[in-house]
Amino acid sequence: MEQVIFTVNNVWMMICTALVFLMHLGFSLLEIGLTRQKNTINILFKNVFIISMGLILYALVGFNLMYPGTFIAGVIPDYFIDLFGIAAPENGLTAEYANGGYTYWTDFLFQGMFAATAATIVSGAVAERVKLGSFMIFTIIYVGFVYPIVGSWKWGTGWLDQLGFYDFAGSTLVHSVGGWAALVAVWLLGARIGKFKKDGSSGAIPGHNMPFATAGVFILWLGWFGFNGGSVLSADPSKTSIVLVTTCMAAAAGGLSSFLVSLFKYKQYDLSMFLNGVLGGLVGITAGADVMSVSDSIVIGFVAGALIVLAVGFVDKMKLDDPVGAIAVHLVNGVWGTLAVGIFGDLAGWGQFGNQLIGVVSIGAFCLITSYAIIKTLKVTIGIRVSSEEEQEGLDIHEHGMDAYPDFRLNQH
């Protein structure tokens, strides 16, 4: 019976791994849907590169950095011996490895899918004007080193784990890590041509394919069943079922809240706000999906949806150009979801809220400093932005020599 349970758990984890992998298709469709068709190939190329390079980097250094076993001063992973590459321990393929939850190789692949997500978040924020080569270098450094070091502080039993900080599936450890870098990148990169008018007002640059964007969000919602459901780290019926319910309730509440708040504020039924509200609810519940009641998850999602509308407006006022709303979705709601663990659910309390706040601030500071150092260095050396001619004519033609829709030209500018 023990072997049967072990097999069931491992199969569930592999299914969740596949669902998280599918999320990269969702991110791709969402990003190309909310941007112009002349940059479609460029966006798809970035997303294929992210998952491909992300997995290789995680195998070479990331996995060992994230789960080092010991730390220097509780912060720096003490893993300089056998850092490069991965090899299963003696018990890696048995139930002993993870209390019967999964094998070493399933563990690696599941975590590897998470690692690439941080760079995917940045991809959407810098869409339509970032140099491809510069973005690729950033991805290598950020996914290969920054993400696993931050992850080790909690999931690798580092100092935040010892403190009592809680992040079930990555509101901060995945989404905010990407969100902080997106904020820095958008600031250093500058806005797209035509986004802000001479009088300071924001100009609309509509995406070219809302059906793609909608399909992307539905795929992401489905993928979150693996993202959060797999973070139970077993097929435990009671835990996985409540996690999937709270995840769905937060997503639904986030979408409804966002559309209602945007309707009240802008007097329009804005589909893009509705879609990002769903994602905001998903990000918001991710930190505490396993410790929240159904009513808690609805409240968290509802607040997340409202924050989407307010954050998108605030980002525009700050003259920051985020084509897909990545800062509002992943940064703002990553922070909200993490703090919500100290307000709602089984862990709620002032002490826990303090631990959550320390985690948010420390990880935010680390990501801001490291992402600024990486992107600023790239900016002053090889440059991070394409020329105005390339931006106006489209990155597909200039960087890839092809058109996503060669027989259908619409909304090119």
C-alpha positions in Angstrom: 0.0 0.0 0.0 2.9 2.4 0.8 4.3 1.9 -2.7 0.9 2.5 -4.2 0.5 5.8 -2.3 4.0 6.8 -3.3 3.2 6.1 -7.0 -0.1 8.1 -6.9 1.7 11.0 -5.2 4.4 11.0 -7.8 2.0 10.8 -10.7 0.0 13.7 -9.3 3.2 15.8 -9.0 4.1 15.0 -12.6 0.7 16.0 -13.8 1.1 19.3 -11.9 4.5 19.8 -13.5 2.9 19.5 -16.9 0.2 22.0 -15.9 2.8 24.5 -14.8 4.7 23.9 -18.1 1.4 24.7 -19.9 1.3 28.1 -18.1 4.2 29.3 -20.3 1.9 28.9 -23.3 -0.7 30.9 -21.4 1.8 33.7 -20.7 2.8 33.7 -24.4 -0.8 34.1 -25.6 -1.6 36.7 -23.0 1.5 38.8 -23.9 1.0 38.7 -27.7 -2.7 39.4 -27.3 -2.1 42.5 -25.3 0.6 43.9 -27.6 0.8 44.8 -31.3 1.0 42.2 -34.0 4.3 43.5 -35.4 6.1 42.2 -32.2 4.4 38.7 -32.0 7.4 36.7 -33.2 9.7 38.5 -30.8 7.5 37.8 -27.8 7.1 34.1 -28.7 10.9 33.8 -29.2 11.5 35.3 -25.7 9.0 32.9 -24.1 10.5 29.8 -25.8 14.0 31.0 -24.8 12.9 31.5 -21.1 11.6 28.0 -20.5 14.5 26.4 -22.5 17.3 28.3 -20.8 15.5 28.3 -17.5 15.5 24.5 -17.3 19.1 24.2 -18.3 20.2 26.9 -15.8 18.2 25.2 -13.0 19.8 21.9 -13.7 23.3 23.4 -13.8 23.2 25.7 -10.8 19.7 26.8 -9.7 18.4 23.6 -8.0 21.5 23.2 -5.9 21.5 26.9 -5.0 17.9 26.8 -4.0 18.2 23.7 -1.8 21.8 23.9 -0.4 21.2 22.3 2.9 23.4 24.8 4.8 23.9 28.6 4.6 26.6 31.2 5.3 25.0 33.5 7.9 21.7 32.0 7.1 21.5 34.0 3.9 24.0 32.8 1.3 23.7 29.2 0.1 26.8 27.3 1.3 27.0 25.1 -1.8 30.2 25.7 -3.6 31.2 22.0 -3.7 29.2 20.0 -6.3 27.3 23.1 -7.2 27.2 22.4 -10.9 24.8 19.7 -12.2 22.4 17.4 -10.5 22.5 13.8 -9.4 19.9 11.9 -7.5 20.9 10.8 -3.9 20.8 7.2 -2.9 17.2 7.5 -1.8 16.2 9.8 -4.6 14.0 7.3 -6.3 12.3 5.9 -3.2 9.6 7.0 -0.8 12.3 8.0 1.7 13.3 11.0 -0.4 10.3 13.3 0.3 8.1 11.3 2.8 6.5 9.4 0.0 5.5 12.5 -2.0 7.7 12.3 -5.1 11.1 11.3 -6.5 14.2 13.5 -6.7 13.7 13.9 -10.5 10.1 14.9 -10.2 11.1 17.4 -7.5 13.7 19.0 -9.8 11.4 19.3 -12.8 8.5 20.7 -10.8 10.7 23.3 -9.2 12.4 24.0 -12.6 9.1 25.0 -14.1 8.6 27.6 -11.4 12.1 29.1 -11.9 11.4 30.3 -15.5 8.2 32.1 -14.5 10.1 35.0 -12.9 11.7 36.0 -16.2 8.4 35.5 -18.1 6.8 38.1 -15.9 9.5 40.6 -16.9 9.1 39.7 -20.6 5.6 41.1 -20.7 6.5 44.4 -18.9 9.3 45.2 -21.4 7.5 44.0 -24.5 7.8 45.9 -27.8 11.0 47.8 -27.2 13.6 45.7 -25.4 16.7 44.4 -27.1 16.4 40.7 -27.4 20.1 40.0 -26.6 20.0 42.1 -23.5 16.9 40.5 -22.3 18.4 37.0 -22.8 21.5 38.0 -20.7 19.2 39.3 -18.0 17.3 36.1 -18.0 20.4 34.0 -17.6 21.6 35.9 -14.6 18.2 36.5 -12.9 16.9 33.0 -13.3 20.2 31.3 -12.8 21.2 33.0 -9.6 18.9 35.6 -8.2 15.7 33.5 -8.1 17.2 30.4 -6.5 19.0 32.4 -3.9 15.8 34.2 -2.8 13.9 30.9 -3.0 16.5 29.3 -0.7 15.6 31.7 2.1 12.3 30.1 2.5 11.9 26.9 0.5 15.5 25.9 1.0 15.1 26.3 4.9 17.0 29.5 5.0 16.6 32.5 7.4 13.1 33.5 6.4 11.9 29.9 6.9 13.5 30.0 10.4 11.8 33.3 11.1 8.4 31.9 10.3 7.7 33.6 7.0 5.1 31.7 5.0 4.6 31.6 1.2 2.9 28.4 0.2 3.4 28.5 -3.6 5.1 31.8 -4.4 3.2 35.0 -4.2 6.4 36.6 -3.2 9.1 34.0 -4.0 8.0 33.7 -7.6 5.6 36.5 -8.6 7.0 39.4 -6.6 10.5 38.3 -7.6 9.5 38.8 -11.2 7.5 41.9 -10.4 10.3 43.8 -8.7 12.5 43.2 -11.7 9.7 44.2 -14.1 9.4 47.5 -12.2 13.1 48.3 -12.5 13.2 47.2 -16.1 10.2 49.4 -17.1 11.8 52.4 -15.3 15.2 52.0 -16.9 13.8 51.1 -20.3 11.4 53.9 -20.8 7.9 54.0 -22.3 7.0 52.9 -25.8 6.8 55.6 -28.5 3.3 57.2 -28.3 2.4 55.8 -24.9 2.5 59.2 -23.2 1.5 62.5 -24.8 3.3 65.8 -24.6 0.7 67.0 -22.0 1.6 64.0 -19.8 -1.6 62.1 -20.4 -1.5 58.4 -21.2 -2.3 57.2 -24.7 -3.9 53.9 -25.4 -1.9 51.3 -27.4 -4.4 48.5 -27.8 -3.4 44.9 -28.2 -4.1 43.2 -31.4 -5.8 40.0 -30.4 -8.0 39.9 -27.3 -9.1 36.3 -28.1 -5.5 35.2 -27.7 -5.3 37.2 -24.4 -8.5 35.5 -23.1 -7.3 32.0 -24.1 -4.0 32.8 -22.3 -5.8 33.7 -19.1 -7.9 30.5 -19.2 -4.8 28.4 -19.8 -3.0 30.2 -16.9 -6.0 29.6 -14.6 -5.9 25.9 -15.6 -2.1 25.9 -15.0 -2.6 27.3 -11.5 -4.2 24.0 -10.6 -0.7 22.6 -10.9 1.0 25.6 -9.6 -0.9 25.6 -6.3 -2.2 22.1 -6.3 1.3 20.7 -6.8 2.7 22.8 -4.0 0.9 20.5 -1.6 3.8 18.2 -2.6 1.5 15.1 -2.5 -1.9 14.0 -3.7 -3.3 14.3 -0.2 -7.1 14.5 -0.9 -8.0 16.9 1.9 -5.2 19.3 1.2 -5.3 19.3 -2.6 -9.0 19.7 -2.8 -9.2 22.8 -0.5 -6.2 24.4 -2.3 -7.9 24.0 -5.7 -11.2 25.4 -4.3 -9.5 28.5 -2.7 -7.5 29.0 -5.9 -10.6 29.1 -8.1 -12.6 31.2 -5.7 -9.9 33.9 -5.5 -9.6 33.9 -9.3 -13.3 34.3 -9.8 -13.6 37.0 -7.2 -10.6 38.9 -8.6 -12.1 39.0 -12.1 -15.5 40.1 -10.9 -14.0 42.8 -8.6 -11.7 44.1 -11.3 -14.5 44.5 -13.8 -16.8 46.1 -11.3 -14.2 48.6 -10.1 -13.1 49.5 -13.6 -16.8 49.9 -14.6 -17.4 52.3 -11.8 -14.2 54.2 -12.5 -14.1 54.2 -16.3 -17.7 53.5 -17.2 -16.7 50.7 -19.5 -16.8 46.9 -19.5 -13.1 46.4 -19.8 -12.1 42.9 -20.8 -8.4 43.4 -20.2 -9.1 44.5 -16.6 -11.4 41.5 -16.1 -8.6 39.2 -17.3 -5.9 40.8 -15.2 -8.3 40.7 -12.3 -8.5 36.9 -12.6 -4.7 36.7 -12.6 -4.5 39.1 -9.7 -6.8 36.9 -7.7 -4.6 33.9 -8.5 -1.4 35.6 -7.5 -3.0 36.9 -4.4 -4.2 33.5 -3.1 -0.9 31.7 -4.0 0.9 32.5 -0.7 -1.8 31.1 1.5 -4.0 28.8 -0.6 -3.6 25.9 1.9 -4.5 27.9 5.0 -7.5 29.9 3.9 -11.2 29.2 4.1 -13.4 29.6 1.1 -14.7 33.0 2.4 -11.1 34.1 3.1 -10.1 33.3 -0.5 -13.1 35.3 -1.9 -12.1 38.4 0.1 -8.5 38.1 -0.9 -9.5 37.7 -4.5 -11.9 40.6 -4.3 -9.3 42.9 -2.9 -6.8 41.7 -5.5 -9.1 42.6 -8.3 -9.7 46.1 -7.0 -5.9 46.5 -6.6 -5.4 45.7 -10.3 -7.5 48.7 -11.4 -5.9 51.1 -8.9 -2.4 49.8 -9.6 -2.7 50.0 -13.4 -3.9 53.6 -13.0 -1.1 54.5 -10.6 1.6 52.9 -12.9 0.3 55.1 -15.7 0.5 58.2 -13.6 4.1 57.4 -12.7 4.8 57.4 -16.5 5.8 53.8 -16.4 4.8 51.7 -19.5 3.7 48.2 -18.6 1.9 46.8 -21.7 0.4 43.7 -20.0 -0.1 45.0 -16.5 2.6 42.7 -15.0 3.5 45.1 -12.2 -0.1 45.3 -11.0 -0.7 41.6 -11.3 2.5 40.1 -10.1 4.2 42.7 -7.9 1.3 44.5 -6.2 -0.8 41.3 -5.7 2.2 39.3 -4.9 2.8 41.7 -2.0 -0.9 41.7 -1.1 -1.2 37.9 -1.1 1.8 37.5 1.1 0.7 40.0 3.7 -2.9 38.5 3.6 -1.4 35.4 5.2 -1.0 37.5 8.4 -4.6 38.9 8.1 -6.7 35.9 7.1 -6.7 32.1 7.6 -5.1 29.7 10.0 -1.9 31.7 10.5 -3.5 35.2 11.0 -2.0 37.3 13.7 0.2 40.3 14.3 3.3 38.2 14.8 2.7 36.4 11.5 1.9 39.7 9.7 5.3 41.0 10.9 7.1 38.0 9.6 5.3 38.4 6.2 6.2 42.1 6.1 9.9 41.3 6.8 9.9 38.7 4.0 8.3 41.2 1.5 10.7 44.0 2.4 13.9 41.9 2.4 13.1 40.0 -0.8 12.0 43.3 -2.4 15.2 45.0 -1.5 17.3 42.2 -2.7 15.5 41.9 -6.1 15.5 45.7 -6.6 19.2 45.9 -6.0 20.2 42.9 -8.1 17.9 43.7 -11.0 19.0 47.3 -11.1 22.6 46.2 -11.1 22.0 43.7 -14.0 19.9 46.0 -16.1 21.8 49.2 -15.5 25.0 47.4 -16.4 23.5 46.2 -19.6 22.1 49.7 -20.4 25.5 51.4 -20.1 27.4 48.6 -22.0 25.4 47.0 -24.8 22.2 48.9 -24.5 18.7 47.6 -23.6 16.4 49.4 -26.0 16.0 49.1 -29.7 16.2 52.1 -32.0 13.1 54.2 -32.7 13.0 52.9 -36.3 13.1 49.3 -35.1 10.4 50.0 -32.5 8.1 51.7 -35.0 8.5 49.2 -37.8 8.3 46.2 -35.4 10.8 43.8 -33.8 9.6 40.9 -35.8 11.0 42.2 -39.1 14.2 43.8 -37.6 15.3 41.1 -35.1 13.8 38.0 -36.7 13.3 38.7 -40.4 9.7 37.4 -40.4 6.1 38.3 -39.9 3.7 36.4 -37.7 0.8 37.1 -40.0 2.4 37.5 -43.5 -1.0 37.5 -45.3 -2.9 39.6 -42.7 -1.7 43.1 -41.8 -3.8 45.0 -39.3 -3.0 47.3 -36.4 0.7 47.5 -37.2 1.2 50.9 -35.6 
